[in-house]
């Protein structure tokens, strides 16, 4: 496909073929209008074309895209049509992307299972009766089924990693601060979530990250952008020192560790020096730090809806639970758990003096039935919160490390899994280079959904 017109026709055909089954793309623009936009894009002189010229892209329904509804999966924001782009979306448009619609997400992005009362549930690309993961579930499924080539996502607790692993695509949680965010309220204190790219290959991840990243005068934090598609070529798996963290004492569904350990052997075969290491930090301590800072963050942003009785009645139980926990916390509790976060940051920095990357599974369970709210137990261990089944993602997210999900194949039920390749802050190009070697050295790119 060489023209924007052809790309748009291909995207619309894929949406027509798959979307009724999986419900990944929502708020789709009029197809005739989209074809006209593509025709106009083909008239733009070559020298004026950006990195995403003529690419159909659907924006995750937590971000604002002018002319589209931003519902965030909540009845509170149903029919919330916005007139401005978020920073990241504006950059994608400026690079030539054609915004075709939105991708589905859980309510307020809470939970790693994409369902909400406004747009319904999103089915897994390989089995629509199973969860797509989340909260970037719609984005991952749209990629896997060929509806779009590039997708944006966001990640607080695995939302760029878990759905990528479950749909056999690549998702990247970049170093925190590299991609500007549009937080609700405060811009200074909250550092758990970030926007980032998703794609079917690392080169496309790198291209989109180059567009999304860089400082913005409206945000107090910001890291410089780079030509990641070029810089990644200086890195790879050959000779890379990688620490395999194993299960870190967490429970896993049968088969997850087996497929992960086979992937470790594949990494070694591709030239990486992978070393199994002891647990580097208390997972219980990380969990207490995480749930404290997460609830405080959620309450700080979404608490305004709780304060309005009519809107509170429209919130899902998980949101109410997070907000009430956050409201009950003292400043001392928050500070103590941020100190714990700082201790883990220092320990991780020591690990990166020896290793180029850390490695652990992207999820503790296989994609579960789509009508579940969340898993309540793993391997006989009861899950005491709605999100504890995703505990495996918090070591990286808690301290803003860069992470790429590596697709690692399929289990007995034909469902896919992934590994988190975790790098130090600012090591995004290095991770992309290693991921690119994995992409070319493994067969999973050829396993597309029916």
C-alpha positions in Angstrom: 0.0 0.0 0.0 1.6 3.2 -1.2 -1.2 5.8 -1.0 -3.3 7.2 1.8 -6.3 6.2 -0.2 -5.2 2.6 -0.3 -4.3 2.6 3.4 -7.7 4.0 4.3 -9.6 1.5 2.2 -7.6 -1.4 3.7 -8.4 -0.1 7.3 -12.1 0.3 6.6 -12.2 -3.2 5.0 -10.5 -4.7 8.1 -12.9 -2.9 10.4 -15.9 -4.1 8.3 -14.5 -7.7 8.5 -13.5 -7.8 12.2 -15.0 -5.1 14.3 -18.5 -6.6 14.8 -16.8 -9.6 16.3 -14.3 -7.9 18.6 -15.6 -4.3 19.2 -12.2 -2.7 19.2 -12.9 0.5 17.3 -15.7 2.8 18.5 -17.0 6.2 17.4 -15.9 5.5 13.8 -16.1 8.5 11.4 -18.2 8.4 8.3 -16.3 6.2 5.8 -17.0 8.5 2.9 -15.5 11.4 4.8 -12.5 9.4 5.7 -11.9 8.4 2.1 -12.1 12.1 1.2 -9.5 12.9 3.8 -7.3 10.2 2.4 -7.6 11.6 -1.1 -6.7 15.0 0.2 -3.6 13.5 1.9 -2.4 12.1 -1.3 -2.3 15.6 -2.8 0.2 16.8 -0.2 3.7 17.3 -1.7 6.1 14.6 -0.6 8.5 17.1 1.0 5.6 18.2 3.3 4.7 14.8 4.6 5.3 13.7 8.2 6.2 10.4 9.7 2.6 9.2 9.9 1.4 10.7 6.6 -1.9 9.2 5.6 -2.0 6.6 8.3 -5.5 5.8 9.7 -5.3 5.8 13.5 -7.9 5.4 16.2 -7.2 7.1 19.5 -7.7 5.4 22.8 -10.9 6.7 24.4 -9.1 8.2 27.4 -7.5 10.9 25.2 -9.1 13.9 23.5 -9.3 14.0 19.8 -11.1 17.0 18.3 -14.4 16.1 16.7 -14.8 12.9 18.6 -16.5 11.8 21.8 -14.2 11.1 24.8 -16.4 8.9 27.0 -13.6 7.3 29.0 -16.0 4.3 29.1 -18.1 6.2 31.6 -21.8 7.2 31.5 -20.7 10.5 33.0 -19.0 11.4 29.8 -21.3 9.8 27.2 -21.7 12.2 24.3 -18.8 14.3 25.6 -17.7 15.6 22.1 -14.5 17.6 22.4 -13.1 20.4 20.3 -9.4 20.1 21.0 -6.7 17.5 20.8 -4.5 16.4 23.7 -0.8 17.1 23.2 0.0 13.6 22.0 -3.0 13.5 19.6 -2.1 16.9 18.1 1.4 15.7 17.4 0.1 12.6 15.7 -2.2 14.8 13.5 0.7 17.1 12.7 2.7 14.1 11.6 0.0 13.3 9.0 -2.2 10.8 10.8 -5.9 10.6 9.9 -8.0 10.1 13.0 -10.7 7.6 12.1 -12.3 7.0 15.5 -11.5 5.8 19.0 -10.4 2.5 20.6 -12.3 1.0 23.5 -11.1 1.1 27.1 -12.4 0.2 30.5 -14.2 2.9 32.5 -11.6 5.5 33.3 -9.0 3.0 32.2 -9.3 1.1 35.6 -8.6 -2.6 35.3 -6.8 -4.7 32.7 -10.1 -5.9 31.1 -11.7 -3.8 28.4 -15.4 -3.5 29.2 -17.6 -0.5 30.1 -21.3 0.4 30.2 -21.1 2.8 27.3 -19.5 0.8 24.5 -19.5 -2.8 25.9 -16.6 -5.3 26.0 -13.8 -5.8 23.6 -13.0 -9.4 22.6 -9.5 -10.9 22.2 -8.2 -10.9 18.6 -7.6 -14.7 18.8 -10.8 -15.7 20.6 -13.6 -13.1 20.9 -15.1 -14.9 23.9 -12.0 -14.0 25.9 -10.7 -10.8 27.3 -8.6 -8.4 25.2 -6.8 -7.2 28.3 -6.6 -3.5 29.1 -6.8 -0.8 29.4 -5.5 -0.4 25.9 -7.5 -3.5 24.8 -9.2 -1.9 21.9 -5.9 -0.6 20.6 -4.2 -4.0 20.8 -7.1 -5.8 19.1 -7.3 -3.2 16.3 -3.6 -3.7 15.6 -3.8 -7.5 15.7 -6.7 -7.6 13.3 -5.1 -5.2 10.8 -7.6 -2.3 11.4 -4.7 0.1 12.0 -0.9 0.0 11.8 -0.1 2.4 14.7 -2.0 2.8 18.0 -1.6 5.0 21.0 -2.2 3.7 24.4 -1.5 4.6 28.0 -0.2 2.6 31.0 -0.5 2.8 34.7 -0.8 -0.8 35.7 0.2 -2.7 32.5 -2.2 -1.2 30.1 0.3 -1.0 27.2 1.8 -4.4 28.2 -0.9 -6.8 29.2 -3.2 -6.3 26.1 -0.1 -6.4 23.8 0.9 -9.8 25.3 -2.7 -11.1 25.0 -3.0 -10.0 21.3 0.4 -10.9 20.0 1.6 -7.3 19.3 4.1 -4.9 20.7 3.3 -2.3 23.4 5.8 0.1 24.9 5.6 1.9 28.2 8.3 4.5 27.6 10.4 6.2 30.2 8.2 8.3 32.4 8.3 11.9 31.2 9.2 11.1 27.6 5.6 11.4 26.3 3.5 14.3 27.7 0.3 13.4 29.5 -2.9 15.4 30.1 -3.6 14.6 33.8 -6.8 15.5 35.5 -5.8 18.4 37.8 -2.3 18.2 39.2 0.6 18.0 36.8 3.5 17.8 39.3 2.9 14.9 41.8 1.6 12.0 39.9 4.1 9.8 38.1 2.5 6.4 37.7 0.9 6.6 34.3 2.2 7.5 30.9 1.1 7.5 27.2 3.0 5.4 24.7 3.0 3.5 21.4 1.6 0.2 20.2 2.3 -1.6 16.9 2.8 -4.9 15.3 6.6 -4.4 15.0 9.3 -2.5 17.0 10.2 -0.2 14.0 6.6 1.1 14.0 6.8 1.5 17.8 9.9 3.6 17.3 8.3 5.8 14.6 5.2 6.5 16.7 7.3 7.1 19.8 9.4 9.7 17.9 6.1 11.5 17.1 4.6 11.3 20.6 7.6 12.2 22.6 9.4 15.4 23.6 8.8 18.2 26.2 5.8 20.6 26.0 5.7 24.0 27.7 2.3 23.1 29.2 3.8 20.2 31.2 6.4 20.6 34.0 8.1 17.3 33.2 9.6 16.4 29.9 12.5 14.5 28.3 13.9 15.2 24.8 12.7 13.2 21.8 14.9 11.3 19.4 14.9 9.5 16.1 14.2 6.2 17.8 13.8 4.3 14.5 17.4 5.3 13.7 18.9 5.1 17.2 17.5 1.6 17.9 19.7 0.2 15.1 22.8 0.6 17.3 21.4 -2.0 19.8 20.3 -5.6 19.7 20.2 -8.9 21.6 23.7 -10.1 20.7 25.8 -9.8 23.8 23.0 -8.1 25.8 23.1 -8.8 29.5 19.5 -9.6 30.7 18.4 -10.6 34.2 15.5 -13.1 34.3 13.4 -12.4 37.4 11.2 -15.5 37.1 7.9 -15.5 39.0 9.2 -13.1 41.8 7.1 -15.2 44.2 3.8 -14.5 42.5 1.2 -17.1 41.5 0.7 -17.8 37.8 -1.7 -19.8 35.7 -0.5 -23.2 34.5 1.6 -22.8 31.4 2.6 -19.1 31.8 6.0 -19.8 33.3 6.6 -22.7 30.9 6.1 -20.5 27.8 8.1 -17.7 29.4 11.1 -20.0 30.1 11.0 -21.3 26.5 11.2 -17.6 25.4 14.2 -17.2 27.7 15.9 -20.0 25.8 15.0 -18.3 22.5 16.6 -15.1 23.7 19.8 -17.0 24.5 19.7 -18.5 21.0 19.5 -15.0 19.5 22.7 -14.0 21.3 21.5 -12.6 24.7 23.2 -13.6 27.9 20.2 -14.2 30.2 20.9 -14.9 33.9 18.3 -16.0 36.4 18.7 -13.8 39.5 17.3 -13.9 43.0 14.3 -11.7 43.9 15.8 -8.2 44.0 13.2 -6.5 46.4 10.2 -7.4 48.5 7.2 -7.8 46.3 4.9 -7.3 49.3 6.6 -3.9 49.9 6.2 -2.9 46.3 2.5 -3.8 46.4 1.9 -1.7 49.5 3.6 1.2 47.9 1.7 0.7 44.6 -1.8 0.4 46.0 -1.2 3.5 48.2 0.1 5.7 45.5 -2.3 4.4 42.9 -5.4 5.0 45.1 -4.1 8.4 46.0 -3.6 9.2 42.3 -7.0 8.0 41.3 -8.8 9.8 44.1 -6.9 13.0 43.2 -8.1 12.9 39.6 -11.5 11.2 39.8 -12.6 12.2 43.3 -14.5 15.2 41.8 -17.0 12.7 40.4 -17.4 11.0 43.7 -18.2 14.3 45.4 -21.3 14.7 43.1 -23.9 12.2 44.3 -25.5 11.8 40.8 -22.1 11.1 39.2 -21.1 8.8 42.1 -24.0 6.6 41.3 -22.6 6.1 37.8 -19.1 5.0 38.9 -18.2 1.4 38.8 -17.3 -0.3 42.1 -13.6 -0.4 41.4 -13.5 3.4 40.9 -15.4 4.0 44.1 -13.1 1.6 46.0 -10.0 3.4 44.7 -11.4 6.9 45.5 -12.5 6.0 49.0 -9.1 4.5 49.8 -7.4 7.5 48.4 -9.5 9.9 50.4 -8.8 8.0 53.6 -5.0 8.3 53.3 -2.9 10.7 55.3 0.0 12.7 53.9 2.3 10.6 56.1 1.1 7.4 54.5 1.6 8.7 51.0 5.1 10.0 51.9 6.1 6.7 53.5 5.2 4.7 50.4 6.9 7.2 48.1 10.0 6.6 50.2 9.6 2.9 49.6 9.3 3.6 45.9 12.5 5.6 46.1 14.3 2.7 47.7 13.2 0.4 44.9 14.3 3.0 42.3 17.8 2.9 43.8 18.0 -0.8 43.9 16.8 -1.0 40.3 19.5 1.5 39.3 22.1 -0.9 40.8 20.7 -3.8 38.7 21.1 -1.7 35.6 24.8 -1.2 36.4 25.2 -4.9 35.5 22.3 -5.7 33.2 21.0 -4.1 30.0 17.5 -5.2 30.8 15.3 -7.1 33.2 12.8 -9.8 32.1 9.5 -11.0 33.5 6.1 -12.1 32.3 3.6 -9.5 31.0 0.6 -11.2 32.8 0.0 -13.8 35.5 -3.0 -15.4 33.8 -4.2 -16.3 30.3 -7.0 -14.3 28.7 -10.1 -15.1 30.7 -13.8 -15.3 29.7 -15.0 -11.9 28.5 -18.0 -11.9 30.9 -15.7 -12.0 34.0 -15.1 -8.7 35.8 -11.6 -9.9 36.9 -9.9 -13.1 38.1 -10.6 -13.9 41.7 -7.9 -16.5 42.2 -4.7 -17.6 40.5 -3.3 -21.1 41.2 -5.4 -21.4 44.3 -4.3 -17.9 45.7 -7.2 -15.6 46.3 -7.0 -12.1 44.7 -7.9 -9.6 47.4 -8.5 -6.6 45.0 -9.8 -6.1 41.5 -6.3 -5.6 40.1 -4.0 -7.8 42.1 -4.0 -10.4 39.3 -1.8 -7.9 37.4 0.8 -7.4 40.2 3.6 -8.6 37.9 3.6 -5.2 36.1 4.1 -2.9 39.1 8.0 -3.1 39.5 8.5 -1.2 36.3 5.5 1.1 36.5 6.1 2.2 40.1 9.4 3.9 39.2 8.8 4.9 35.6 11.1 2.5 33.8 10.9 1.8 30.0 9.3 -1.5 29.0 8.5 -3.3 25.8 6.1 -6.3 25.6 7.7 -9.1 23.6 5.1 -11.5 22.1 6.3 -15.0 23.0 3.8 -17.4 21.4 0.6 -19.3 22.1 -0.6 -21.7 24.7 -2.6 -24.9 24.4 -5.8 -23.0 24.0 -4.4 -20.8 21.1 -4.1 -17.7 23.3 -1.0 -15.6 23.3 1.4 -14.4 26.1 4.2 -11.9 26.4 7.3 -11.0 28.4 8.2 -7.6 29.8 11.6 -6.4 28.6 12.4 -3.7 31.1 15.1 -1.1 30.7 16.5 1.7 32.8 15.2 5.3 32.5 16.2 6.7 29.1 17.1 3.4 27.6 14.1 3.3 25.2 16.2 3.0 22.0 18.2 0.1 23.5 15.0 -1.8 24.3 13.6 -1.1 20.8 16.8 -2.5 19.3 16.6 -5.7 21.3 12.9 -6.0 20.6 13.6 -5.7 16.9 16.0 -8.6 17.0 13.3 -10.6 18.7 10.7 -9.6 16.1 12.9 -10.8 13.2 14.2 -13.9 15.0 10.9 -15.4 16.1 7.9 -16.6 14.1 5.1 -15.0 16.1 4.7 -12.1 13.6 3.3 -14.6 11.1 0.5 -15.8 13.5 -2.3 -13.5 12.6 -5.9 -13.8 13.8 -8.4 -15.7 11.5 
